[in-house]
Amino acid sequence: MELMGIIIRKYGKNDLDCMTGIWNHIVEEGRYFPQENSLSVEEAAIFFAEQTYTGVADEDGEVVGLYILHPNNIGRCGHIANASYAVKADQRGKRIGEELALDSLRIAKDSGFRIMQFNAVVANNAGAIHLYKKIGFKELGIIPGGFKMDDGSFMDIIPFYLELDSI
């Protein structure tokens, strides 16, 4: 996949420093990812390797975004995928997240998943919500106060899903 000189590809060991920085920045923002603790590069190496697939957005050799793809659950629900997307703060608004999301859907389908489900899209994440609806995801409802913001307040979350045979 290529957009404006950006290539979406499988991550490599040389990408880990950039990936860890991007991931940790979003964790530390405390507004979109449920994780509360940053990862060391060593922890990130294990974390990203454990995923079904980890992809990066590469612009001229620099990682400007990434995604992780993995089962949303186990056993009889193991056919449902989940993904998280992270774009470098100074690269947002360039449709990198959209290309990451579209690539993750193709990889999920190729990996045998039948559904992509997002469990906890924070209700104030207007960009993500707009993108998911544009792609064709359906809202499952609202979970009031499902996300604890960095300031200790609580925000609603919206689960989304997409049947992968529709792409």
C-alpha positions in Angstrom: 0.0 0.0 0.0 1.4 3.4 -0.9 0.0 7.0 -0.2 2.0 10.2 -0.9 5.3 8.3 -0.7 4.2 6.3 2.4 4.5 2.6 2.2 2.6 0.3 4.6 4.7 -2.8 5.4 5.5 -5.4 8.0 7.7 -4.0 10.8 11.3 -5.0 11.2 13.7 -4.9 14.2 15.2 -1.6 12.9 11.8 0.1 13.3 11.4 -0.6 17.1 12.8 2.6 18.4 10.5 4.8 16.3 7.5 2.4 16.9 8.1 2.5 20.6 8.2 6.3 20.6 5.0 6.6 18.7 3.2 4.1 20.8 4.4 5.6 24.1 3.4 9.1 23.0 -0.2 8.0 22.6 -0.2 6.0 25.8 1.2 9.1 27.6 -1.5 11.3 26.1 -4.0 9.3 28.1 -6.9 9.9 25.7 -7.2 7.0 23.3 -5.3 3.9 24.3 -6.3 1.9 27.4 -2.7 1.2 28.4 -1.4 3.3 31.3 2.3 2.4 31.1 4.9 3.1 28.5 7.0 0.3 27.0 10.7 0.0 27.0 12.2 -0.9 23.7 12.8 -4.4 25.0 9.1 -4.7 26.2 8.0 -3.3 22.8 10.0 -5.9 20.9 8.1 -8.6 22.7 4.7 -6.9 22.5 4.9 -6.2 18.8 6.3 -9.7 18.0 3.4 -11.3 19.9 0.8 -9.8 17.6 -0.8 -11.6 14.7 0.7 -8.9 12.5 2.3 -5.5 13.2 2.5 -3.1 10.3 4.2 0.3 9.9 3.7 3.3 7.7 7.2 4.1 6.3 8.0 7.4 4.7 11.4 7.5 3.2 12.8 5.1 5.8 11.1 6.8 8.8 8.3 5.1 10.6 5.4 7.6 10.9 2.7 5.2 12.1 1.9 1.6 13.0 -0.8 -0.8 13.8 -1.2 -4.1 15.7 -3.6 -6.8 14.7 -4.5 -9.7 17.0 -7.5 -11.9 18.0 -10.1 -10.0 20.0 -10.8 -13.1 22.0 -10.0 -16.8 22.1 -11.6 -20.1 21.1 -15.1 -19.8 19.7 -14.6 -16.1 19.3 -11.1 -16.3 17.9 -12.4 -15.4 14.4 -12.9 -11.8 15.5 -9.9 -9.5 15.1 -9.0 -6.4 17.0 -6.5 -3.7 16.0 -4.9 -0.5 17.3 -3.5 2.3 15.2 -0.9 4.9 16.1 0.3 7.8 14.0 3.2 10.1 14.9 1.7 13.3 16.3 3.3 15.6 13.7 2.0 13.3 10.8 -1.7 13.3 11.8 -4.2 14.5 9.2 -2.4 13.0 6.2 -4.7 9.9 5.9 -1.9 7.7 7.3 -4.4 6.2 9.8 -6.8 5.4 7.0 -4.2 3.5 5.1 -3.1 1.7 8.2 -6.7 0.7 8.9 -7.4 -0.5 5.3 -4.2 -2.5 5.3 -5.1 -4.1 8.7 -8.5 -5.1 7.3 -6.9 -6.9 4.3 -4.3 -8.6 6.5 -7.0 -9.6 9.0 -9.1 -11.1 6.2 -6.0 -12.9 4.7 -5.2 -14.2 8.2 -8.6 -15.9 8.4 -10.5 -13.4 10.6 -14.1 -12.9 9.7 -14.9 -9.7 11.8 -12.9 -6.7 13.0 -14.1 -5.3 16.3 -13.0 -2.3 18.2 -14.0 -2.6 21.8 -13.3 0.9 23.1 -13.3 3.8 20.7 -13.3 6.9 22.9 -16.4 9.0 22.1 -14.4 12.2 21.7 -12.0 10.6 19.1 -13.9 12.3 16.3 -11.2 11.5 13.7 -11.3 7.7 14.4 -15.1 7.6 14.5 -15.4 9.4 11.2 -12.9 7.1 9.6 -14.5 3.9 10.9 -17.9 5.0 9.7 -16.4 6.0 6.3 -14.9 2.5 5.9 -18.3 0.9 6.8 -18.0 -0.1 10.5 -21.2 -0.2 12.5 -21.6 1.1 16.0 -22.7 -1.4 18.6 -23.9 1.2 21.1 -22.4 3.3 23.9 -20.8 2.2 27.1 -21.2 5.2 29.5 -18.0 6.2 31.3 -16.1 3.3 29.8 -12.7 5.1 29.4 -10.7 6.8 32.2 -9.1 9.9 30.8 -5.6 11.1 31.8 -7.2 13.7 34.1 -9.3 11.1 36.0 -12.6 11.9 34.3 -14.6 9.3 32.4 -15.6 9.3 28.8 -18.0 7.1 26.9 -16.7 4.5 24.6 -18.3 3.1 21.4 -17.6 -0.4 20.2 -17.5 -0.8 16.4 -17.4 -3.9 14.1 -17.1 -4.7 10.4 -17.7 -8.0 8.7 -14.6 -8.7 6.7 -16.4 -10.4 3.8 -17.9 -6.9 3.0 -14.4 -5.6 2.0 
